[in-house]
Amino acid sequence: QVRLVESGGGLVQPGGSLRLSCAASGSIFKIDVMGWYRQAPGKQRDLVATITSGGNTNYADSVKGRFTVSRDNANKTVSLQMNSLKPEDTAVYYCNAHGRSRWWEGLMDYWGKGTLVTVSS
């Protein structure tokens, strides 16, 4: 099983910055894509940003130019640098990994427990 643990959430003022990190551990054979999703109160969980093992990135239109997703530590860690934060960015941010824990197992989506980001003055 792949375990994902997020860190870095908190309270920040509008226009401020925050950096989220997610570390993958446990049984990992291959992680193809890692990324971040967020869920605001009363809303569905939506994509924020993803990055493939090859470095290709994808961003929601609402965060383009403000957020940057990256991977390091042999592609087992994903980070999200969030700049120029807006109140509408307030949400629980979830780390996601798409891959497999063993070569004989199928592709799976793995999720962290989430970290709360609150943007407010």
Salt bridges, closest charged atoms under 4 A:
ASP32 OD1 - LYS30 NZ 3.29
ASP61 OD1 - LYS64 NZ 3.13
ASP89 OD1 - ARG38 NH1 2.94
ASP89 OD2 - ARG66 NH1 2.78
ASP109 OD1 - HIS98 ND1 3.17
